[in-house]
């Protein structure tokens, strides 16, 4: 082989190797920053690895917010109206954070609860993230399928959980 061609071949191979290494590093960095959205039902079913960072989406359960006096630490539960999951957050909550509204908490599981490092709340009365709405619909379908199987086996079907209600306001300020 001609020395010029051999040099060009080595250069082309080095460029391809550098591109492959660069592409691999980019994919690795992006995978570390990906956070998946799960419903409380999925978390309770064990579909989330214990050490993974993820987003928990659902509705802030009414009557579940407990604030520690003298600190910013807040404990609450997120529900998809079929299962609840406890969340602990230490920080300033968004203004729209109210019971019965959609929330997304991002964090990791520790001691059977989500230790959140970020909490987001819905921005208007009609908004619900598509992933949360899909998770609630899937949980309803699974519940209906379970109720149908229970009725076919001669068992009493469990009562359906209450559907997420429209947020109502009393006209006053919060």
C-alpha positions in Angstrom: 0.0 0.0 0.0 1.2 3.5 -0.9 2.5 5.4 2.2 0.1 8.3 1.5 -2.9 6.0 1.3 -1.8 4.3 4.5 -1.5 7.7 6.3 -5.0 8.6 5.1 -6.4 5.3 6.3 -4.9 5.8 9.8 -6.3 9.4 9.9 -9.7 8.2 8.9 -9.6 5.5 11.6 -8.5 8.0 14.2 -11.3 10.3 13.3 -13.9 7.5 13.4 -12.5 6.4 16.8 -12.7 10.0 18.2 -16.3 10.3 16.9 -17.3 7.0 18.5 -15.7 8.0 21.9 -17.3 11.5 21.7 -20.7 10.0 20.9 -20.4 7.5 23.7 -19.6 10.2 26.2 -22.6 12.3 25.1 -25.0 9.3 25.4 -23.6 8.5 28.9 -24.0 12.1 30.1 -27.5 12.3 28.8 -28.6 9.1 30.4 -27.4 10.3 33.8 -29.6 13.4 33.5 -32.8 11.5 32.4 -35.5 11.4 35.0 -38.6 9.3 34.4 -42.2 10.2 35.6 -44.0 7.5 37.6 -47.3 7.4 39.4 -47.7 6.3 43.0 -49.2 3.0 41.8 -46.0 2.2 39.7 -43.8 3.1 42.7 -45.8 0.9 45.1 -45.5 -1.9 42.5 -41.7 -1.7 42.6 -41.2 -0.5 39.0 -38.7 2.1 40.2 -35.2 1.1 41.2 -34.4 2.1 44.8 -31.3 4.2 43.8 -32.8 5.9 40.8 -33.7 9.6 40.6 -37.2 10.0 39.2 -40.3 12.2 39.1 -43.4 11.2 41.1 -46.5 12.7 39.6 -50.1 12.8 40.8 -52.5 14.8 43.0 -51.6 16.3 46.4 -53.7 14.2 48.8 -56.1 16.3 50.8 -55.2 16.5 54.6 -51.7 15.0 54.1 -49.6 18.1 54.3 -47.6 18.3 57.5 -45.1 21.1 58.1 -42.3 21.0 60.7 -42.3 24.2 62.9 -39.2 26.3 62.6 -38.0 24.7 59.3 -38.9 24.5 55.7 -39.3 20.7 55.9 -42.7 19.5 54.6 -44.1 16.0 54.4 -47.1 15.2 52.2 -48.5 12.4 50.1 -49.0 12.2 46.3 -51.9 10.1 45.0 -53.2 8.9 41.7 -56.5 8.2 43.5 -55.6 4.5 43.8 -52.4 4.5 45.7 -50.6 7.2 47.8 -46.9 7.7 48.2 -45.2 9.8 50.9 -42.9 12.6 50.0 -40.5 14.7 52.1 -39.3 18.1 50.9 -37.0 20.6 52.5 -37.3 23.9 50.7 -39.6 26.6 49.5 -42.8 25.2 47.9 -44.3 26.8 44.8 -47.2 29.3 45.2 -49.6 26.9 43.4 -48.9 24.1 45.9 -52.4 23.3 47.4 -54.2 20.2 48.4 -56.1 18.6 45.5 -53.9 20.0 42.8 -51.4 18.2 40.5 -47.8 18.1 41.7 -44.6 16.6 40.4 -41.8 15.8 42.9 -38.3 14.9 41.8 -36.0 12.9 44.0 -34.9 9.5 45.3 -36.5 6.9 47.5 -35.1 6.7 51.0 -36.7 4.7 53.9 -40.0 4.1 52.0 -40.6 7.7 51.0 -39.5 10.0 48.2 -36.9 12.6 49.4 -37.6 15.3 46.9 -35.1 18.0 45.8 -37.7 19.7 43.6 -41.5 20.1 43.8 -43.6 21.6 40.9 -47.3 22.4 41.0 -49.8 22.8 38.2 -50.2 26.2 36.8 -54.0 26.4 36.2 -57.2 24.7 37.0 -57.4 22.5 33.9 -53.8 21.4 33.6 -52.5 17.9 34.3 -49.2 16.6 32.8 -49.9 14.1 30.1 -47.8 11.4 31.8 -49.8 11.8 35.1 -53.2 11.7 33.2 -52.0 8.6 31.4 -50.9 6.9 34.6 -54.2 7.7 36.3 -56.1 6.3 33.3 -54.0 3.2 33.3 -54.6 2.7 37.0 -58.3 3.1 36.5 -58.2 0.5 33.6 -56.3 -1.9 35.8 -58.7 -1.4 38.7 -61.7 -2.0 36.3 -60.0 -5.2 35.0 -59.5 -6.4 38.6 -63.1 -5.6 39.5 -64.3 -7.5 36.4 -62.2 -10.5 37.3 -63.4 -10.4 40.9 -67.0 -10.2 39.9 -66.5 -13.2 37.5 -65.0 -15.2 40.3 -68.1 -14.5 42.5 -66.3 -12.0 44.7 -67.7 -8.6 45.5 -66.0 -5.9 43.4 -64.1 -3.3 45.5 -65.5 0.2 45.5 -64.0 2.4 42.9 -61.7 5.1 44.2 -63.1 8.6 43.8 -62.2 10.2 40.5 -60.0 13.3 40.6 -62.3 16.2 41.1 -62.1 19.6 39.5 -60.3 22.1 41.8 -62.8 24.5 43.3 -62.1 27.8 45.0 -64.3 29.6 47.5 -63.6 32.9 45.8 -61.2 34.0 48.6 -57.5 34.3 48.6 -55.2 31.7 49.9 
